[in-house]
Amino acid sequence: MPGPAISSVPPASLRATPRPLRRLTLELFGIVALKVAALTLIWWVVFAPQPKADVSPAAVAQRLAPAAHAPTEARP
């Protein structure tokens, strides 16, 4: 039977791995931050300028009031 497996990776390269992970983490954080900023900008441009509805009692009563009919024309 063969003996225990020995890693062929030198110990110096094991210590070098946090650098690429840190860079990847910063890049991913930057991408997420840009997406959040883009979605916020889209929301502000599309939804924020919408006017608020007038919900005063007088405005609601006017909306719910029956429509006034025009006078009917005399038929010949």
C-alpha positions in Angstrom: 0.0 0.0 0.0 1.2 3.5 -0.7 2.0 5.8 2.2 0.1 8.9 3.2 -0.4 11.5 0.4 2.1 14.3 0.5 1.1 17.6 -1.0 3.4 18.9 -3.7 2.3 22.5 -3.1 5.1 24.5 -1.5 4.2 26.3 1.7 5.1 29.7 0.2 2.2 29.5 -2.3 -0.3 28.7 0.4 0.5 32.0 2.1 0.1 33.9 -1.2 -3.6 32.9 -1.7 -5.2 35.6 0.5 -4.1 38.3 -1.9 -6.2 37.1 -4.9 -9.2 36.4 -2.5 -9.0 39.9 -1.1 -8.9 41.3 -4.7 -11.9 39.1 -5.7 -13.8 40.3 -2.6 -13.2 43.9 -3.4 -14.2 43.4 -7.0 -17.4 41.6 -6.0 -18.2 44.3 -3.4 -17.6 47.0 -6.1 -20.0 45.2 -8.5 -22.7 44.9 -5.9 -22.3 48.5 -4.9 -22.6 49.6 -8.6 -25.7 47.5 -9.1 -27.3 49.0 -6.0 -26.4 52.5 -7.2 -27.8 51.8 -10.7 -31.1 50.4 -9.3 -31.4 53.4 -7.0 -30.9 55.7 -9.9 -33.5 53.9 -12.0 -36.0 53.9 -9.2 -35.4 57.7 -8.6 -35.8 58.5 -12.3 -38.9 56.3 -13.0 -40.9 56.2 -9.7 -39.9 59.2 -7.6 -41.4 62.0 -9.9 -44.9 60.5 -9.8 -47.3 63.1 -8.2 -49.1 62.1 -5.1 -52.8 61.5 -5.3 -55.2 64.1 -3.8 -56.9 62.3 -1.0 -58.7 65.2 0.5 -62.4 64.6 1.3 -63.5 67.2 -1.3 -61.5 65.6 -4.0 -62.8 62.1 -3.2 -66.4 63.4 -3.2 -65.9 65.0 -6.5 -64.5 61.8 -8.0 -67.3 59.7 -6.7 -70.1 62.1 -7.6 -72.4 61.0 -10.4 -71.5 62.5 -13.8 -73.6 65.4 -14.8 -75.6 64.6 -18.0 -75.7 67.0 -20.8 -79.1 68.3 -21.8 -80.7 66.1 -24.3 -81.4 67.6 -27.7 -84.9 67.8 -29.1 -85.5 65.2 -31.7 -87.2 66.4 -34.9 
